[in-house]
Amino acid sequence: MGDSVGQKTAPPVAPDRVADDGASFSGAVRTMFDALAPRYDSFNHWASLGLDYGWRRATVRSLKLTGSDVVLDVATGTGDLAFAAAKAARRTIGCDFATEMIRRARAKARPGDSAWFHVARAERLPYGDERFQGVTSAFAMRNVKPMLEEVLAEAFRVLEPGGRVAILEFSRPRLAPIRWGHGFYTRVLMPRVGRIVTGTSEPFEYLYRSIQEWYSPDEFADLLGAAGFTDVRYRMMGLGTVALHTGTKPTAHGGRLG
Ligand SMILES: C[S@@+](CC[C@H](N)C(=O)[O-])C[C@H]1O[C@@H](n2cnc3c(N)ncnc32)[C@H](O)[C@@H]1O
């Protein structure tokens, strides 16, 4: 593969193998995704066995959007969730700090798609308060773990009171046989196939470790509650390998506006 990651540049260093501070971690995450961008979509769909399409549709449905709503997809990557949300909303903005990912998201836009893409950091969003009726994010929270409090605070700030947040993230299955199978898949198989597809196994070894170190669904629900969201719930999908958390920014009277 002519433009595989390993042949063009030095393999990216995994974010959890750099100095233990937010800035170094974040810098390594950005370098890693900029390098992965050319192969990201194909690997993503292959690695989830195509299930990611359904997970993204479920995420959009959980927002209960109307055709006049505007949605922000935080850490949008190549934009798949933003495109899915744009079908149910008036407009979607996807933002990500990896310019190569955003470049690919923009290239995927078709005439008539109401999805726009910006380069921006999740922990310092360049949008006004209460600007969006929905905020989504998929498979990104592990990658902002050192600044998770700021990222959730920003999602809360830009949401209109009554607006909903929907966050998709990997999880560790509770049932032992599924946990073992998933462990083998993510620890052994994915790094090997990842090396073949992208030229380096490092990001996929990091993926396994980051899933192991991520919060349980109950712990993450508590973090959403601590950020101010109410009516926080989650549902498990993909045999317990993925959790979809939802929550609402409260209004003075507790319901959705309008
Ligand atoms: C695993 S990818 C998920 C992309 C996309 N949401 C999806 O579902 O395919 C994680 C994304 O988070 C982005 N990201 C990580 N940290 C970020 C930060 N602090 N600000 C903005 N984007 C960030 C990365 O650049 C990457 O595109």
The ligand as a Gaussian input file, in Angstrom:
#p B3LYP/6-31G(d) Opt

LIG

0 1
 C      -12.039000       7.192000      16.985000
 S      -12.182000       8.701000      16.125000
 C      -13.958000       8.840000      15.989000
 C      -14.351000       9.685000      14.820000
 C      -15.846000       9.714000      14.520000
 N      -16.580000      10.337000      15.604000
 C      -16.378000       8.352000      14.225000
 O      -17.302000       7.894000      14.881000
 O      -15.871000       7.701000      13.291000
 C      -11.809000       9.907000      17.378000
 C      -11.762000      11.309000      16.823000
 O      -11.640000      12.197000      17.922000
 C      -10.853000      13.289000      17.497000
 N      -10.362000      13.991000      18.688000
 C       -9.642000      13.459000      19.713000
 N       -9.363000      14.398000      20.637000
 C       -9.946000      15.557000      20.194000
 C      -10.014000      16.872000      20.731000
 N       -9.436000      17.190000      21.902000
 N      -10.690000      17.808000      20.026000
 C      -11.274000      17.498000      18.842000
 N      -11.214000      16.275000      18.273000
 C      -10.571000      15.298000      18.954000
 C       -9.768000      12.627000      16.666000
 O       -9.082000      13.526000      15.838000
 C      -10.590000      11.591000      15.908000
 O      -11.030000      12.076000      14.673000

